[in-house]
Amino acid sequence: MACLRKPLLEIAEHYPEYGYRRTTSELQDWGYPINHKVVQRLHRSWYLAFMKKLKTPKPNPIHKLLQEVRSSMNLVSRLKEIDDLEVLYTDFAEVIYQKGGAKAQLMPIVDRLSRALLGS
């Protein structure tokens, strides 16, 4: 199987849109008598499917609007001086424990200036 690595990588680089079926056909044209199931397994194990290029999505009107008002959305950037407890950061995390039998939600609140943890 290791002897197929170089030709498979070559095909994936030249034809990133090829799946295992067309790659199998290409390998057979190159003189490698191989089954499609083997090529499919190698594609998965060597992550060759991730070499496919993703298409950029069409412009979304909401995304365009957010890009236009981006600078006015950041309220912290407008502040000249930041005092204690004036700007707080938070995040949300869910922790699953006891083999999935229990979970806890964490929401830390951190002061931007002192980096003090105010609550969770």
C-alpha positions, 0 to 999 in steps of 0.5 A, a space after each residue: 500500500 505504501 507504493 500507492 502513496 506517491 501516485 495517490 498524492 499526485 492525483 489528489 494535487 492535480 485533480 483535487 475534485 476527484 473522489 475515490 472512483 475517479 482516482 481508481 480509474 486514473 490509477 488503473 490507467 497508470 497501470 495499477 490494478 487496484 480495487 476501488 475499496 482499497 482506494 476508498 480506504 486509503 483516501 480516508 486513512 491518508 485524508 486525501 478527501 480534505 485536499 478538495 478545494 472548497 467553493 467560496 459561498 455566494 455573497 449574503 446580504 446580511 454578511 454584506 451589511 455586517 461588513 459595512 457596519 463592522 467598525 461601529 459595532 465594536 463599542 470597546 474601541 470607542 472608549 478612550 480610557 477603560 476603568 475597572 469593571 467597565 468592560 467585562 468578557 464572558 464565554 459559555 462552555 458546557 462540561 460533560 462528565 460522569 461518562 455523559 451522565 451529568 453536565 455543567 454549564 460554565 460562564 466565566 465573567 472576566 474584567 478586561 483591565 485586571 483580568 480578575 475572574 468575577 464569577 462563573 
